[in-house]
Amino acid sequence: MISTQAWADARKLWDFHQMHHEPRPCSVAVGLGSHDLGVADTAVDFYRRGMVPLIVFTGATSRTTEDRMPRGEAIHYRERAVALGVPAADVLVEPQARNTGENISLSRALLAEADVTVSSVLLISKPYEERRAYATARKLWPEVEIVSASTPMTFDAYVDSIGDASLVLDMLVGALQRLMIYPKQGFMIPQPVPDDVVAAYERLRREGFTSRIVADGTPAGR
């Protein structure tokens, strides 16, 4: 049973993880691979609305996607986009990345190799990964403007879509820990974390929502 306080703390982390950027037209959309096909659907929506002329999907597999997406996250995302009507020529695939840093650096290299001029990126992630993705991209791709985006949904709707509330709370805690420790390791730019968000994070850790916690010296991962 998840306590009332834990739910309140989780909602606080959820809100902080989102950048609340207003989507606008960009040079390209970059969809970060994960278990969530909603990333692909959101990229398609932006494409249909004329916000981007090109989509890059990036991601290999992880322990949470190897069964659901055996051909790789980016490839499954591309198949989804094409099935939804995006021309295949407008969807590039980067199938090697296994963490957020590689998502950014390998997508950047792919676009350079394809001779695509990029001044702005509509960076699409899971809702609770917006801030982490933004901070990583600003570190590794500083010369472009980064606009963070995700599938618009409430915290409760996201929990329902995953079907495992404890896992969602674990992921929120793990994402915040990375925001606090990865800048020191050079993986992302610092993001000031308000005291009330830190307090919520610490309470959730004490309640045992720690399956996505990493050791401070662990290389950047999902």
C-alpha positions, -999 to 999 in steps of 0.1 A, spaced: 0 0 0 14 34 -10 8 61 16 -10 94 10 23 112 17 41 91 -9 15 99 -35 19 136 -27 57 133 -29 55 115 -62 33 142 -77 59 168 -66 87 149 -83 65 144 -114 59 181 -118 96 190 -112 108 165 -138 87 182 -165 102 214 -181 68 229 -191 83 241 -224 58 254 -250 64 232 -281 74 252 -312 87 244 -347 122 230 -346 148 216 -371 142 180 -360 124 159 -334 145 134 -315 126 107 -298 144 90 -269 140 52 -268 123 36 -239 94 11 -231 69 39 -239 56 39 -275 39 72 -265 72 89 -274 68 77 -310 31 88 -311 40 122 -298 68 126 -324 42 117 -351 18 142 -337 44 170 -339 53 159 -375 16 160 -386 12 194 -371 42 207 -392 64 213 -361 93 193 -375 102 181 -410 123 151 -398 122 126 -369 152 108 -353 144 78 -331 173 67 -309 178 36 -287 189 0 -286 173 -22 -259 174 -23 -222 164 -48 -195 129 -32 -196 125 -34 -234 144 -64 -246 112 -86 -245 88 -60 -258 111 -44 -284 135 -72 -295 146 -54 -327 155 -23 -307 136 7 -294 144 30 -322 134 5 -349 101 -3 -332 95 35 -329 102 39 -366 78 11 -375 51 27 -353 56 61 -370 55 47 -405 24 27 -397 8 60 -385 16 76 -419 49 93 -416 70 88 -448 98 64 -442 123 89 -457 114 114 -429 123 90 -401 160 83 -392 170 56 -368 199 55 -344 199 20 -330 230 18 -308 224 42 -279 220 25 -244 218 56 -222 206 92 -224 241 106 -232 245 82 -261 209 90 -273 221 126 -277 256 122 -289 248 95 -315 217 113 -328 239 144 -332 265 124 -351 238 108 -373 223 141 -383 258 155 -391 265 125 -413 232 130 -431 242 167 -436 211 180 -418 215 215 -404 202 216 -369 196 248 -349 168 235 -326 157 201 -314 123 191 -302 135 165 -276 108 140 -268 110 117 -238 89 101 -212 71 127 -190 93 121 -160 125 122 -181 121 157 -196 144 175 -173 171 149 -174 170 147 -212 171 185 -214 201 188 -190 220 160 -209 213 176 -243 224 211 -231 257 195 -220 264 174 -251 248 196 -278 252 231 -264 250 250 -297 214 241 -304 182 252 -287 165 223 -269 127 223 -265 116 195 -242 84 176 -248 65 145 -238 31 130 -242 7 154 -223 -8 134 -195 -15 136 -158 5 117 -132 -25 95 -124 -31 87 -161 6 78 -165 5 55 -135 -26 38 -149 -9 34 -183 21 17 -167 0 -5 -144 26 -6 -117 25 23 -93 55 13 -72 76 11 -104 66 46 -114 76 59 -80 109 40 -83 115 57 -117 107 91 -104 132 87 -75 159 73 -98 155 101 -123 159 127 -96 189 111 -81 206 112 -115 197 149 -118 216 155 -86 247 133 -91 253 133 -129 263 170 -132 293 162 -109 303 134 -132 301 156 -163 271 140 -179 247 169 -178 244 206 -168 233 213 -132 196 217 -125 188 234 -92 165 212 -71 142 230 -47 143 220 -11 108 207 -10 115 185 -40 147 171 -22 126 165 9 100 146 -11 127 126 -28 143 117 5 110 106 20 103 83 -10 138 68 -6 132 61 31 99 44 21 118 20 -1 112 33 -37 148 26 -46 150 0 -74 162 26 -99 188 41 -77 224 39 -89 257 41 -70 273 76 -72 301 63 -94 279 44 -118 282 55 -155 252 73 -170 224 48 -177 187 46 -183 
